[in-house]
Amino acid sequence: NRSSDLNLRRLKASANQLIQLPKSLLKMKFLEYLDLSSNSLGPTPHESLRHIPKSVTNLVASENLLLSLPVPFLQVTSLKRLVVSRNCISALPDAASWLVPHLESLDLSAN
């Protein structure tokens, strides 16, 4: 465990008008729960969505401006629960993009 790594397990970053994610998220090697709801992520895909640590098992990105389910969300290999409700999602990525073998719950309601 390097001193520059953060030991956070839960991060609630909702309602902050975020339009992109900081690269420093990648230093949170133990992060399991990430709440990004009620921000301004999307509508165009942004490379910063790749900054979600692979350790995240629960990701909440409801009430943003997403037009499609972002491929980087589907590449968080530890992900078990993904909530992307109340966005504007009208398209899903092709099956080859889904790298989430442990996904148990996907909430796409109210899109």
N, C-alpha and C positions, 0 to 999 in steps of 0.2 A: 504494500500500500504506500504509494508515493505521497509525500506531504502536499503536493499540488492537487491531488485528487480530493474530491469532496465526498464525505461519507453519507450524504443525504439518502434516505430511502423513499421519502415522499416529497413531492414538490407541487404545490398548488399555485399556479400562475394564471389564474382566471381573471377576466375583466381588467386587462392591462393594455388593451389596444395594440397587442403585439402583431406585427406584420411579417416578422421572421423570427427564427430561433437563434440564440447565440451559440457559437461554436463551443463555448465553455460548458455546455450541457454534456459534451462528450467526456468531460472530466468526472462526471458523476457516475462512477463505475458500479455503484450499488443501488442506483435509483430503480425503484420498482413501480412507483405510482407517479404518473405525470398528468396533471390537469391543466389543459390549455384552453378550456372552454371560455366562451364570451370574449374572444379576441377578434382580430381581423386577419387571420391566416387565410390565404387564398385571395382572390379567385384564381390567379395564375399560379402554377406550380413554382415553388421556390426551392433552390438547392439547400437552404437552411433546414428544411424538414429532415434532411439526412443527419442532422446533429442529435437525433434522439438516441440515447444509449441503448445498446442491444440488451441490457439487463431489464428494461422496462417490461412489466407483465400487464399493467393496466394503464391504458392511454385514453384520456377523455379529451376530445376536440369538438365538442358540440357547440352550437351557436357561433360558428365562424362564417367564412365566406367561400367555403370549398365548393367547387363545381363538380369535382370528381373525387373519388377515393384516392388520396395520394399514394403512389407506389412506395415511397420511403416508409410509410406507416406499415406496409405489408412486408417490409424487410427487417423489422424488429423481431428477430427470431424467437425471443422469449415471450412474445406477446400472447396473453391468454384472453384478454378482454379489450375490445375496441369500441368506443362510443363516439360516433360521428353524426349524431342526430341533430336535427334543426340546423342544417346547412342548406345548400342548394345542389346536392349531389344527384346527378342524373345519369352517371356512367360509372362502371366498375372496370378496373384494369383486367387484362386478359389473365387467364389462369396461370400462365408461366411466371407472372410477377408475384404471385402469392407465396411468400417464403415464411409462412407463419404456421409451422406444424403443430403448435400447442394452442392455437386459437380455439376458444370454447364459446365465446360470445361476441357477436357483432351487432351493434345497434345502429341501424340506418333509418330510424323512424323520423317522420316529419321532414322529409327532404322533398 
